Amino acid sequence: MTLVRPAIEALEDSPILEVWRMGFTVDGVIGLWAGEPDVPTPRFICEAAEKALAEGHTFYTHGRGIPELRAVLAAYLKRLYGKEVSDDRIAVTSAGMNAVQLVSQALIDPGDKAVVITPSWPNIMRAMQISGAVVTEVPLTSGDNGWSLDLDAVFAAAGPGTKIIYLATPANPTGWMIPPEQARALLDFARARNIAILSDEVYHRIVYDRPVAFSFLDIAEENDPVFIVNSFSKSWAMTGWRMGWLIYPKGLTDTFEKLIQFNTSGGQAFLQYGGVAAVRDGEPFVAEFVERCRRGREIVNAALAKMNRVRNIPNNGSFYAMFEIDGVDDTIAFCKQAVTDARVGLAPGIAFGAGAEKMIRLCYAKSPENLNEAASRLGRFIQSL
């Protein structure tokens, strides 16, 4: 007899972690499996947190985040999108993932439906399933010109009982960004049916053909059923800080204050002062980091283009390459063998759901030296298969 809920028992472990754990047992692996840069958090951010700690900012905070951080986030959003977002619509969360959990808890009853545009980071679907959602995946289509979305397939999937349509833009792992005209059509559909759009915009600054990615903030009004998740992790190299933020519709402040109170009771005070410094003073670092990712992208794309049997799907967002290898169907087995035989850590595409079963993800937010060496090892390994 088990004490654990069936929904929890049914959760599947992430194949990424399966490969990652194996990699820890092998010496000399160049790890390109995880979605994080290999640069530490900038010193000015760390110093702001250290200063706050030294000044005694060690007490409970406002549940939705310290006022200073919510204020600089509102100013940041105004600067990027030209939109006024009241700070009572902003909640600082314990990572972007916590924001997804909060929205799931707020909107989903057991048996409700959620539509997830895939390939998608596996934690998203798991969070919704924990809340009791029945998840329907709508896969992107890959082609020589990149990834595309069949919006009619989304509309068909979002039938009665659907509470959330989730998308990431730019997406992990594909780098796909929703075109503005599709975003407008999706918003019209959601408005008419009272379905929430959950837009994951964590990679909003990691783009290569424009200063900032298109956001639902560009088109949504404050009363629209749009929830936007973001994070400090990617743009400011703060993955280990576990800090994010959530923008929700007007009128839901009390709802999210209660949810935060009964989940985490708020974030760490002194870390949030590091967040203030990141958002207020971090533009030079963001620009430098995006250029570093651009260089990594060039190295990886050029290397993959030279490898026989490899089809790399182009994109202009995030810091991942998504590719497939002719003859490789079991991506978990391939990635495990890449660890042992090539000493390169990759993420199996099957982890990301429909549309990525035979693909492999590579994170290129790494040093040119490591990327060149990893590409050399990977090329020899693929040739040997």
N, C-alpha and C positions, 0 to 999 in steps of 0.2 A: 504494500500500500504506500503510495507516494503522497507527500504533503504539498507537492509543487503543482501549480496550475498546469493544465494540459497545454495552454498556449506557450508557456515557458519551456516545458518539456520538448515541445515541437521545434524550438528554435535551433537552427543549424549553425554550427561554428563557421567562421569565415575561412575560406580556403587561403586567403592571404596570410592569416595568422598561422595556418598549418605549414605553409612554406617558410614563413618568417621564423617560427620556432625551430624548424629543422636547420635553418641557416645559422643559428646561434651555436650549433655543434660543429661547424666547419670553419676552419681558419682561413683568413684572407679573402673573404667574400666582399665584393663591392655591392653594397645594398642599394638597389634602385627600386625596391618594392614599396616602401612607405611614401606617403604623400607629404614629405617635409623637406626643406632645404638642409644643406649641410653647413650652413652658417649659423652662428649663435645669434641670439637676440642682440641688437645694437646696444652699445654701452649706455647711451643717453636714456634709453628706456629702463635698463637695469638700475641705473643710478637714481632715477625718479622713484622707483619702488624701494630702493635701499634708503633713500632720504625719508620717504614716508614711514618706513619701518623704524628708522632711528628717531623720528619725531613722535612715535607712539601711536601711529594709525593702525592699531591692532584690535579695535573693538568692532562690535556689530555695525553693519552699515544699513542704509536704506535697502530694502529688498530688491528694488529694481536697479540698484547701482548708485554710487555716490553722485550727487548732483553735478559735480565738476565734469565727470565723465559723460554723463548724459548730455550736458550742454555742449561739450566739444564734439560729440557725435552728431548732434543736431546741426551744428555749424559745418561739419564735414559733409554731411548729406546735402546741405544747401549749396556748398561750394561745388560738389560734383554734379548735382542734378538740377540745381536751381529751384528746388522744392523746399518749402517750409515744412518741417516735420517737428511737431511739438514734442518736447522731451517727455510728456506724459504718454506718448505712444512708443517710447523706447524703453526696453528692459535690457540691462546688462545680465548676461547669463554665464553659467559655468561651462563655457565652450559653446560652439555652434550646435553641437549635438544635443546639449541640454535644451536649446531653443526648440529643436525639432520635437523633443520629448514633451515639452510644455504645450506646444500646439496640438500634438496628438492627444494629450490628456484632456485638453480643453474641448476638443471637437468630436472625438471618436468614442462611441459606445460599442461594446462587443457586438460584432455582426455588421457594423457599418462598413462601407466600402471605401477604399482609397485607390486612386490611380497613380502609378509611379512611372514616369518616363525613364526608360532604361536605355543603355547601361547606366547603372547608378551605384554609388557607394553603398555597400551592403548594409551598413548600420541603419540606413534610413528605413528600409522595409522592415527590419527587425524592430525598430522603435514603434512603428505603427502596429505591427503584429502583437507586441507586448500589450498595447492598449486594446487589442481585440479586433483590429481591422482585418477585413478580407482584402488582400492586395491584388490588384490586377496590373500587370506590367504591359506597357505599350513601348515596344522597342523602336529606337531610331534606326534608320537605314543608312548603311555605309556605302560610299562610292568613291570614285576617283577624285571628286571635288569636295569630299568631306562627308559630314553627317547631315541627315535631313529628317524632319518629323512629318508624319502623316497626321495632320490635325483632325481629319475625319475619324481616324482610328481612336484618337483620344476622346472625341465626342461620343463615339459608339460605346466606348468602355465605361464612360461616366454616366451610367444609367441611374435608376431610382436607388436611393440609399447611399449614394456617393457623397462623402463629406469633404474629401480633400483630393486635389490634383497636385502632385508634387513634380517639380522639375528643378534641375540645377542649371544655372546659366551664368558664366561658363560652367560646363559640366565636368565633374570627376566621374569617369575617367576619360571621356571623349574630347573635352575641350569645346564641344558644341555650344553655340549660343543661339537662343531663340530669336528669329528675325522679328523686328518690331511689328510687322503686319500680322504675324501669327500670334504674337503676344496680345495685340488688340482684340483679335478674334476670340482668343481664349478667355480674355477678361469679359468680353460681352457674353460669352457662353456661361461663365461662372456667375455673373451678375443675374442673369435670367433664371438660373436654377438654384441660386443660393448655395453654391459650392465654393469652398475656400481654395484659393491658389496658395500653395506653399512654395515660395521661390527661394532656392538656396543660391545665394550670391557671394559665397565665400571667396571665389576667385575673381571678384569684380575688377581688381587692379592688374591681374596677371593676364594681360591681353597684348597683342602684338600689332594690331592694325588700327588702333584708336587709343586715346588716353584712358578711357574707362569703359567697361562693358555696359551695354544697354541694361536698364533696370526696370522692374515693374513700377518703381517710383516715378519713372518718366511718364507714365500714362495713368496710374491709379489715383483716384481721389481718396481722401482720408476715411470715407465711409465704405469703401469697396472691400470685398471679402479677400483681401490680399495680406499675407503674412510673409515677411522677408527675413530670412536668416542670414547672419553674417558672422565673421570671426576675425580675431586678431592674428590667428595662427599663420596664415599664408603670406599676407602682404607685408607683415612686420617681423616675420621669422620668430613667432611666439608660440609654437605648437605646444610646448610643455607648460605654458601658463594656464591653459584651459580657460580661455576667456572668449566670449562671443557677445552678440547682441541680437535682439529681436525687435522688429517693427510690426506692430499689429494695428488693426483698424481702430478708429476713434470709438470711445465708449467701453473699451475692454481693459482699461487700466486696473480696475478693482479685481477683475478676473485673474489677471496675470500676477498681481501682487499676492493674491491668495495662493495661487499655484506655486509661486516661488517660495513663499513662506513655508508651505507644506512639503516642498521638495528639498531645497538647499538652505532656506532661510537667508539667501543672499550670498554674494561672493566675498572673497578675501579683500579686506580694505586696502592694504598697502599695494597689492598687485594692481588694483584699479588705477592707482596713481601712475603706474607704468603705462597703463592704457591711455591715460590722458596725454602723456608725453608722446606716445606713438602717434596718436591721431593729430595732435597739435603740431608736432615738430618733425614728423616722419617722412615728409614728401621727398627729401633728397635720398633717403634710404630706399623708399619704394621705387623711385626711378632707377637707382643703381641696381636694385634686385631684379627688376623686370629686364634690364639689359643683360644681367647675368643669365637669367632664364632664356632670353632670346639667343644668347651664344650657345647655351646648352642645347637648345632646340635645333640650331643649325648643325651642331656636331652630330647629334643623334639622327636627324633626318638625312643628312648626307651619308652617314654610315649605313643606315638601313636601306637606302636607295641602291647601295652597292652589293647588298646581300641577295643572292639568288633565292627564289621561293618566298621572299618576304614582301608583303603588301602593307604599306604604312598608310594609315588614313590621315590626311592633312587636317589641321585645325588651327585656329588663331587665338585659343584661350586655354587657360590652366597651364600646368607645367608637366604634362604627360604626353608620351607617344603611345598610341594604340595601334598594334599591328598584328597581322596573322601570318602564319608560316604554312605554306602548302605542304600537306601531309601530316600536320600536327593537329590532332583532334582533341587529345587529352591535355589540356593546358596545365592542370595540376601536376601531372607526371612530368611534363616538359620543364616546368619551373623547378621542380625538385631536382631533376637531372642537371639543369643549368647551375644549380647551387653546387652539386658535387663535382661535376665535370668541368665547368667553366669558371666557377667561383664568382658568379654573377647572380644577384638576387632580383627577381622579377615577380610581378603579381599576376596570377592566373585570371584570365578574362571571365571564366565561369563564375567567379565571385561577384561579378557586377550585374548578373541577371541576363534577361533576354536581350539578344543582339550582340553579346560579347562572348558567347560560349567557347569560341575557337580563337579568341584573341588574347593578347598579352599586353599588360601595361608596364611602361617604364617611366620612372620619374627622372626628369633631366634637370631638376633644380640642384645640381651638384657641380663640383669643380670640373673645369675642362680636363684636367689630368685624369680624374677618375672616370669621366665619361669616355674619353679616348681609349683608356685601357679597357674599360668594360665593353666598348664596341668592338675592340680587337678580339677580346676573348669570346664574345658572343658570335662574331662572324666565323671564327674557327670552329666553334661548337656546332653551329647550324650546318656548316659545310660537312662536318663529320657524320651527321645523322643519315 
